[in-house]
Amino acid sequence: MNDSVLAPIAITGFGIAFFHAAIPTHWLPFVLTARAQHWSRAKTLVITALAGSGHVLATAGLGLVVAWLGIALSERIGVWFPRIAGAAAP
């Protein structure tokens, strides 16, 4: 992959990650639980950081597996796809 393609992909990825983390479904449960359980700010931050780290690691691991499978599949059937796509096109 050349550098002219990598920069837009990275920028898009960081943008999606930021907005993904900003949606209330990712942080509101921690705020509400902390208030209901009378947690300190430090405890809330530690639990949120642990949960966030687990989420990031699981998502990154899943992404690596999908990328690995895509590369392996591309090596096996990558030459077939242009032929199939060309035959399906009107």
PADOVO-160416 format. One record per residue: residue number from 1; residue in one letter; x, y, z of N, C-alpha, C in turn. Coordinates in pm, whole numbers, padded with zeros to 5 digits. Layout:
BEGIN
@nr NUM, rest A, nX X, nY Y, nZ Z, caX X, caY Y, caZ Z, cX X, cY Y, cZ Z $
...
! end
This chain:
BEGIN
@nr 1, rest M, nX 00085, nY -00117, nZ 00000, caX 00000, caY 00000, caZ 00000, cX 00090, cY 00123, cZ 00000 $
@nr 2, rest N, nX 00061, nY 00216, nZ -00088, caX 00145, caY 00335, caZ -00095, cX 00100, cY 00441, cZ 00005 $
@nr 3, rest D, nX 00186, nY 00541, nZ 00026, caX 00160, caY 00644, caZ 00128, cX 00040, cY 00731, cZ 00095 $
@nr 4, rest S, nX 00010, nY 00749, nZ -00031, caX -00102, caY 00835, caZ -00068, cX -00236, cY 00772, cZ -00030 $
@nr 5, rest V, nX -00240, nY 00643, nZ -00013, caX -00362, caY 00574, caZ 00029, cX -00366, cY 00559, cZ 00180 $
@nr 6, rest L, nX -00251, nY 00541, nZ 00242, caX -00245, caY 00515, caZ 00386, cX -00293, cY 00634, cZ 00469 $
@nr 7, rest A, nX -00258, nY 00755, nZ 00432, caX -00297, caY 00874, caZ 00510, cX -00449, cY 00891, cZ 00517 $
@nr 8, rest P, nX -00522, nY 00886, nZ 00408, caX -00669, caY 00899, caZ 00419, cX -00732, cY 00785, cZ 00500 $
@nr 9, rest I, nX -00679, nY 00665, nZ 00487, caX -00732, caY 00553, caZ 00563, cX -00709, cY 00575, cZ 00713 $
@nr 10, rest A, nX -00590, nY 00622, nZ 00749, caX -00559, caY 00648, caZ 00890, cX -00645, cY 00761, cZ 00945 $
@nr 11, rest I, nX -00660, nY 00869, nZ 00870, caX -00742, caY 00982, caZ 00915, cX -00888, cY 00939, cZ 00933 $
@nr 12, rest T, nX -00939, nY 00863, nZ 00838, caX -01076, caY 00814, caZ 00849, cX -01091, cY 00722, cZ 00969 $
@nr 13, rest G, nX -00995, nY 00634, nZ 00990, caX -01001, caY 00543, caZ 01104, cX -01001, cY 00616, cZ 01237 $
@nr 14, rest F, nX -00915, nY 00716, nZ 01252, caX -00911, caY 00794, caZ 01375, cX -01040, cY 00874, cZ 01395 $
@nr 15, rest G, nX -01094, nY 00926, nZ 01287, caX -01220, caY 01001, caZ 01296, cX -01334, cY 00912, cZ 01341 $
@nr 16, rest I, nX -01345, nY 00795, nZ 01281, caX -01449, caY 00700, caZ 01320, cX -01430, cY 00657, cZ 01464 $
@nr 17, rest A, nX -01307, nY 00631, nZ 01505, caX -01280, caY 00590, caZ 01643, cX -01321, cY 00699, cZ 01741 $
@nr 18, rest F, nX -01293, nY 00824, nZ 01709, caX -01330, caY 00934, caZ 01798, cX -01481, cY 00943, cZ 01814 $
@nr 19, rest F, nX -01553, nY 00945, nZ 01703, caX -01699, caY 00956, caZ 01711, cX -01761, cY 00831, cZ 01772 $
@nr 20, rest H, nX -01702, nY 00717, nZ 01750, caX -01748, caY 00592, caZ 01810, cX -01739, cY 00602, cZ 01962 $
@nr 21, rest A, nX -01630, nY 00656, nZ 02013, caX -01612, caY 00670, caZ 02158, cX -01699, cY 00780, cZ 02217 $
@nr 22, rest A, nX -01737, nY 00878, nZ 02135, caX -01814, caY 00992, caZ 02186, cX -01963, cY 00964, cZ 02201 $
@nr 23, rest I, nX -02013, nY 00858, nZ 02139, caX -02156, caY 00832, caZ 02150, cX -02190, cY 00790, cZ 02293 $
@nr 24, rest P, nX -02305, nY 00834, nZ 02343, caX -02339, caY 00810, caZ 02484, cX -02348, cY 00663, cZ 02524 $
@nr 25, rest T, nX -02375, nY 00574, nZ 02432, caX -02385, caY 00433, caZ 02471, cX -02252, cY 00377, cZ 02519 $
@nr 26, rest H, nX -02144, nY 00448, nZ 02493, caX -02013, caY 00400, caZ 02538, cX -01972, cY 00453, cZ 02674 $
@nr 27, rest W, nX -02021, nY 00569, nZ 02714, caX -01979, caY 00624, caZ 02842, cX -02092, cY 00646, cZ 02940 $
@nr 28, rest L, nX -02215, nY 00660, nZ 02893, caX -02327, caY 00687, caZ 02982, cX -02353, cY 00575, cZ 03083 $
@nr 29, rest P, nX -02342, nY 00448, nZ 03046, caX -02362, caY 00343, caZ 03147, cX -02265, cY 00354, cZ 03265 $
@nr 30, rest F, nX -02143, nY 00396, nZ 03238, caX -02045, caY 00411, caZ 03346, cX -02081, cY 00528, cZ 03437 $
@nr 31, rest V, nX -02128, nY 00637, nZ 03377, caX -02168, caY 00753, caZ 03456, cX -02288, cY 00719, cZ 03544 $
@nr 32, rest L, nX -02388, nY 00655, nZ 03486, caX -02507, caY 00621, caZ 03562, cX -02479, cY 00519, cZ 03672 $
@nr 33, rest T, nX -02397, nY 00419, nZ 03641, caX -02361, caY 00320, caZ 03742, cX -02281, cY 00384, cZ 03855 $
@nr 34, rest A, nX -02188, nY 00470, nZ 03821, caX -02108, caY 00537, caZ 03922, cX -02195, cY 00622, cZ 04014 $
@nr 35, rest R, nX -02291, nY 00690, nZ 03959, caX -02381, caY 00771, caZ 04043, cX -02470, cY 00684, cZ 04130 $
@nr 36, rest A, nX -02523, nY 00576, nZ 04071, caX -02612, caY 00489, caZ 04148, cX -02538, cY 00415, cZ 04259 $
@nr 37, rest Q, nX -02412, nY 00379, nZ 04233, caX -02334, caY 00303, caZ 04331, cX -02250, cY 00393, cZ 04422 $
@nr 38, rest H, nX -02257, nY 00524, nZ 04399, caX -02180, caY 00622, caZ 04477, cX -02030, cY 00596, cZ 04470 $
@nr 39, rest W, nX -01983, nY 00569, nZ 04347, caX -01839, caY 00548, caZ 04327, cX -01768, cY 00682, cZ 04332 $
@nr 40, rest S, nX -01641, nY 00676, nZ 04371, caX -01557, caY 00796, caZ 04364, cX -01520, cY 00820, cZ 04217 $
@nr 41, rest R, nX -01472, nY 00941, nZ 04190, caX -01429, caY 00973, caZ 04054, cX -01314, cY 00882, cZ 04011 $
@nr 42, rest A, nX -01222, nY 00855, nZ 04103, caX -01107, caY 00769, caZ 04071, cX -01152, cY 00628, cZ 04036 $
@nr 43, rest K, nX -01243, nY 00571, nZ 04115, caX -01292, caY 00435, caZ 04086, cX -01363, cY 00431, cZ 03952 $
@nr 44, rest T, nX -01442, nY 00534, nZ 03924, caX -01512, caY 00540, caZ 03795, cX -01414, cY 00544, cZ 03679 $
@nr 45, rest L, nX -01310, nY 00625, nZ 03692, caX -01210, caY 00636, caZ 03585, cX -01134, cY 00505, cZ 03566 $
@nr 46, rest V, nX -01098, nY 00439, nZ 03676, caX -01025, caY 00312, caZ 03665, cX -01110, cY 00206, cZ 03597 $
@nr 47, rest I, nX -01235, nY 00192, nZ 03639, caX -01323, caY 00091, caZ 03579, cX -01351, cY 00123, cZ 03433 $
@nr 48, rest T, nX -01373, nY 00249, nZ 03404, caX -01395, caY 00289, caZ 03265, cX -01272, cY 00263, cZ 03179 $
@nr 49, rest A, nX -01154, nY 00293, nZ 03232, caX -01030, caY 00268, caZ 03157, cX -01009, cY 00119, cZ 03133 $
@nr 50, rest L, nX -01037, nY 00036, nZ 03233, caX -01022, caY -00109, caZ 03215, cX -01120, cY -00161, cZ 03109 $
@nr 51, rest A, nX -01244, nY -00118, nZ 03118, caX -01344, caY -00162, caZ 03020, cX -01308, cY -00111, cZ 02880 $
@nr 52, rest G, nX -01263, nY 00014, nZ 02871, caX -01224, caY 00069, caZ 02741, cX -01104, cY -00004, cZ 02682 $
@nr 53, rest S, nX -01008, nY -00037, nZ 02766, caX -00890, caY -00111, caZ 02718, cX -00929, cY -00249, cZ 02667 $
@nr 54, rest G, nX -01018, nY -00315, nZ 02739, caX -01067, caY -00445, caZ 02693, cX -01140, cY -00434, cZ 02560 $
@nr 55, rest H, nX -01220, nY -00330, nZ 02546, caX -01293, caY -00308, caZ 02422, cX -01197, cY -00284, cZ 02306 $
@nr 56, rest V, nX -01096, nY -00201, nZ 02328, caX -00998, caY -00171, caZ 02223, cX -00920, cY -00296, cZ 02185 $
@nr 57, rest L, nX -00873, nY -00372, nZ 02284, caX -00795, caY -00493, caZ 02255, cX -00878, cY -00599, cZ 02181 $
@nr 58, rest A, nX -01002, nY -00617, nZ 02224, caX -01088, caY -00715, caZ 02156, cX -01117, cY -00672, cZ 02012 $
@nr 59, rest T, nX -01145, nY -00544, nZ 01993, caX -01173, caY -00494, caZ 01858, cX -01050, cY -00502, cZ 01769 $
@nr 60, rest A, nX -00934, nY -00468, nZ 01823, caX -00810, caY -00477, caZ 01745, cX -00778, cY -00622, cZ 01710 $
@nr 61, rest G, nX -00798, nY -00712, nZ 01805, caX -00776, caY -00854, caZ 01778, cX -00868, cY -00906, cZ 01670 $
@nr 62, rest L, nX -00995, nY -00868, nZ 01677, caX -01090, caY -00908, caZ 01574, cX -01050, cY -00851, cZ 01439 $
@nr 63, rest G, nX -01006, nY -00726, nZ 01437, caX -00961, caY -00664, caZ 01313, cX -00842, cY -00735, cZ 01252 $
@nr 64, rest L, nX -00748, nY -00776, nZ 01336, caX -00631, caY -00850, caZ 01287, cX -00671, cY -00985, cZ 01227 $
@nr 65, rest V, nX -00764, nY -01053, nZ 01293, caX -00810, caY -01183, caZ 01242, cX -00880, cY -01165, cZ 01107 $
@nr 66, rest V, nX -00966, nY -01066, nZ 01097, caX -01037, caY -01040, caZ 00971, cX -00939, cY -01002, cZ 00861 $
@nr 67, rest A, nX -00840, nY -00919, nZ 00893, caX -00740, caY -00880, caZ 00794, cX -00658, cY -01001, cZ 00750 $
@nr 68, rest W, nX -00617, nY -01084, nZ 00845, caX -00540, caY -01204, caZ 00813, cX -00621, cY -01297, cZ 00722 $
@nr 69, rest L, nX -00748, nY -01317, nZ 00757, caX -00833, caY -01403, caZ 00673, cX -00853, cY -01342, cZ 00534 $
@nr 70, rest G, nX -00869, nY -01210, nZ 00527, caX -00884, caY -01144, caZ 00397, cX -00762, cY -01159, cZ 00309 $
@nr 71, rest I, nX -00644, nY -01146, nZ 00370, caX -00520, caY -01162, caZ 00294, cX -00505, cY -01306, cZ 00247 $
@nr 72, rest A, nX -00532, nY -01401, nZ 00336, caX -00522, caY -01543, caZ 00299, cX -00622, cY -01578, cZ 00189 $
@nr 73, rest L, nX -00743, nY -01526, nZ 00200, caX -00844, caY -01553, caZ 00099, cX -00808, cY -01487, cZ -00034 $
@nr 74, rest S, nX -00753, nY -01367, nZ -00027, caX -00715, caY -01296, caZ -00148, cX -00605, cY -01371, cZ -00224 $
@nr 75, rest E, nX -00513, nY -01432, nZ -00150, caX -00406, caY -01508, caZ -00214, cX -00461, cY -01631, cZ -00285 $
@nr 76, rest R, nX -00569, nY -01688, nZ -00233, caX -00625, caY -01809, caZ -00292, cX -00722, cY -01782, cZ -00406 $
@nr 77, rest I, nX -00811, nY -01684, nZ -00387, caX -00915, caY -01661, caZ -00489, cX -00909, cY -01522, cZ -00549 $
@nr 78, rest G, nX -00805, nY -01446, nZ -00518, caX -00795, caY -01309, caZ -00569, cX -00794, cY -01300, cZ -00719 $
@nr 79, rest V, nX -00741, nY -01401, nZ -00787, caX -00737, caY -01397, caZ -00933, cX -00874, cY -01430, cZ -00993 $
@nr 80, rest W, nX -00960, nY -01496, nZ -00917, caX -01092, caY -01532, caZ -00969, cX -01188, cY -01415, cZ -00967 $
@nr 81, rest F, nX -01175, nY -01327, nZ -00869, caX -01276, caY -01222, caZ -00850, cX -01293, cY -01132, cZ -00972 $
@nr 82, rest P, nX -01186, nY -01083, nZ -01033, caX -01209, caY -00997, caZ -01153, cX -01284, cY -01070, cZ -01263 $
@nr 83, rest R, nX -01259, nY -01199, nZ -01277, caX -01330, caY -01276, caZ -01381, cX -01479, cY -01288, cZ -01346 $
@nr 84, rest I, nX -01507, nY -01317, nZ -01217, caX -01647, caY -01332, caZ -01173, cX -01718, cY -01198, cZ -01182 $
@nr 85, rest A, nX -01654, nY -01090, nZ -01136, caX -01716, caY -00959, caZ -01139, cX -01738, cY -00913, cZ -01283 $
@nr 86, rest G, nX -01645, nY -00945, nZ -01371, caX -01660, caY -00908, caZ -01512, cX -01773, cY -00983, cZ -01578 $
@nr 87, rest A, nX -01792, nY -01109, nZ -01540, caX -01900, caY -01188, caZ -01598, cX -02036, cY -01143, cZ -01546 $
@nr 88, rest A, nX -02040, nY -01091, nZ -01424, caX -02166, caY -01048, caZ -01366, cX -02208, cY -00910, cZ -01413 $
@nr 89, rest A, nX -02112, nY -00832, nZ -01461, caX -02143, caY -00695, caZ -01506, cX -02220, cY -00700, cZ -01637 $
@nr 90, rest P, nX -02316, nY -00607, nZ -01655, caX -02395, caY -00608, caZ -01780, cX -02315, cY -00560, cZ -01898 $
! end
